[in-house]
Amino acid sequence: MLGDIFGIFKDVYSYYKYWNDMKGKEIIIITHSLKQPRKDHDAELINQYFEIEGTIDDVMLLPAGFKLKNVKERYRESKYILYYPLSGTGGRVRPSGEAKFVVRETKEKIISFSAIEQLEFKDVYDESFEPARLPSNKN
């Protein structure tokens, strides 16, 4: 049991050492999902993103995570409709709408390391990339 506790502390400390050098960096934490909104309409897909953007102000051991400053929380979604020809082979994807808006802004926010699904540095973030990239419309 003592070994397990030491192992957890060792993991948390390694996160701390790595991220402590990143103070002042702007990051974007991304949660992504790909959903089918209605079971009876299998040709429609929605790519949903929840993004938290901020500057690393502090790195903490307890609770293990970041303290961010100048935080913006955004929601973004892209809708797609899949089109299949009558032959049943091949198919196309057509974008059918997009939404993006700031949900909330705050001066500070604490994020637990365990709550992070994806993280990117703002200076290299490409919003047009979608983790669940759908086939292009090149038919």
C-alpha positions as CSV (number, residue, x, y, z in Angstrom):
1,M,0.0,0.0,0.0
2,L,2.8,2.4,0.8
3,G,4.4,1.6,-2.5
4,D,1.1,2.5,-4.3
5,I,1.0,5.9,-2.5
6,F,4.6,6.6,-3.4
7,G,3.9,5.6,-7.0
8,I,1.0,8.1,-7.2
9,F,3.1,10.9,-5.6
10,K,6.0,10.1,-8.0
11,D,3.6,10.4,-11.1
12,V,2.2,13.7,-9.8
13,Y,5.6,15.1,-9.1
14,S,6.8,14.2,-12.6
15,Y,3.8,16.2,-14.0
16,Y,4.7,19.1,-11.7
17,K,8.3,19.2,-12.8
18,Y,7.4,19.1,-16.5
19,W,4.6,21.7,-16.4
20,N,6.4,24.0,-13.9
21,D,8.7,25.0,-16.8
22,M,5.7,26.0,-18.8
23,K,4.5,28.9,-16.6
24,G,3.4,31.8,-18.8
25,K,2.6,29.6,-21.8
26,E,-0.9,29.9,-23.3
27,I,-2.7,26.5,-23.6
28,I,-6.0,25.2,-24.9
29,I,-7.6,22.2,-23.2
30,I,-10.0,20.4,-25.6
31,T,-12.7,17.9,-24.9
32,H,-14.1,16.4,-28.1
33,S,-17.1,14.1,-29.0
34,L,-18.6,12.9,-32.2
35,K,-22.4,12.3,-31.8
36,Q,-25.3,11.0,-33.8
37,P,-28.1,13.3,-32.7
38,R,-31.0,11.0,-33.5
39,K,-31.0,7.2,-33.7
40,D,-33.5,7.3,-36.6
41,H,-31.3,9.6,-38.7
42,D,-27.9,7.8,-39.1
43,A,-26.7,10.2,-41.8
44,E,-26.2,13.1,-39.5
45,L,-23.1,13.6,-37.3
46,I,-22.1,16.4,-34.9
47,N,-18.5,17.1,-34.0
48,Q,-18.6,18.9,-30.6
49,Y,-15.7,20.7,-28.9
50,F,-15.4,22.4,-25.5
51,E,-12.2,24.4,-25.2
52,I,-10.6,26.1,-22.2
53,E,-8.0,28.6,-23.2
54,G,-5.7,30.3,-20.6
55,T,-2.2,31.1,-19.5
56,I,-0.5,28.8,-17.0
57,D,-0.1,30.9,-13.9
58,D,0.9,28.2,-11.4
59,V,1.4,24.4,-11.3
60,M,0.2,22.8,-8.1
61,L,0.9,19.4,-6.4
62,L,-2.2,19.4,-4.3
63,P,-4.7,19.5,-5.9
64,A,-2.5,18.2,-8.8
65,G,-3.1,20.6,-11.8
66,F,-2.8,24.0,-13.2
67,K,-4.0,27.4,-12.1
68,L,-4.8,29.3,-15.3
69,K,-5.4,33.0,-15.7
70,N,-7.3,35.0,-18.3
71,V,-9.5,32.1,-19.1
72,K,-12.0,31.7,-22.0
73,E,-14.3,28.8,-22.2
74,R,-15.6,28.1,-25.8
75,Y,-18.0,25.8,-27.4
76,R,-17.7,24.8,-31.0
77,E,-19.6,22.4,-33.2
78,S,-19.7,21.2,-36.8
79,K,-22.5,19.3,-38.3
80,Y,-22.2,16.9,-41.2
81,I,-24.6,15.0,-43.3
82,L,-23.5,11.7,-45.0
83,Y,-24.8,11.1,-48.5
84,Y,-24.8,7.6,-50.0
85,P,-25.6,6.9,-53.7
86,L,-28.4,4.5,-54.5
87,S,-25.8,1.8,-55.4
88,G,-24.8,1.7,-51.7
89,T,-21.1,2.1,-52.4
90,G,-19.0,5.1,-51.8
91,G,-20.4,8.2,-50.3
92,R,-19.8,11.9,-49.6
93,V,-19.8,14.1,-46.5
94,R,-21.3,17.6,-46.7
95,P,-20.9,20.2,-44.0
96,S,-24.3,21.4,-42.9
97,G,-23.5,24.1,-40.4
98,E,-21.1,25.3,-37.8
99,A,-21.4,27.2,-34.5
100,K,-18.8,28.8,-32.2
101,F,-19.2,31.0,-29.2
102,V,-17.6,32.0,-25.9
103,V,-19.5,30.4,-23.0
104,R,-17.7,32.2,-20.2
105,E,-14.6,34.3,-19.3
106,T,-13.0,34.3,-15.9
107,K,-9.8,35.6,-14.3
108,E,-8.7,32.3,-12.8
109,K,-9.5,28.6,-13.1
110,I,-8.0,25.5,-11.6
111,I,-7.8,22.4,-13.9
112,S,-6.9,19.0,-12.5
113,F,-4.4,17.0,-14.6
114,S,-6.8,14.0,-14.6
115,A,-9.5,16.1,-16.2
116,I,-7.5,16.9,-19.3
117,E,-8.5,14.9,-22.4
118,Q,-6.4,16.9,-25.0
119,L,-4.1,19.8,-24.6
120,E,-2.4,22.0,-27.2
121,F,-0.2,25.1,-27.0
122,K,-2.0,28.2,-28.4
123,D,0.9,29.2,-30.7
124,V,0.6,25.9,-32.6
125,Y,-3.2,25.3,-32.3
126,D,-5.0,24.7,-35.6
127,E,-8.7,25.1,-35.1
128,S,-9.5,23.7,-38.5
129,F,-8.1,20.2,-37.5
130,E,-10.8,17.9,-36.2
131,P,-9.7,14.9,-34.1
132,A,-12.4,12.7,-35.8
133,R,-11.6,13.9,-39.3
134,L,-14.4,13.0,-41.7
135,P,-13.7,12.0,-45.3
136,S,-13.4,14.9,-47.8
137,N,-16.0,15.8,-50.4
138,K,-13.8,15.0,-53.4
139,N,-16.1,12.8,-55.5
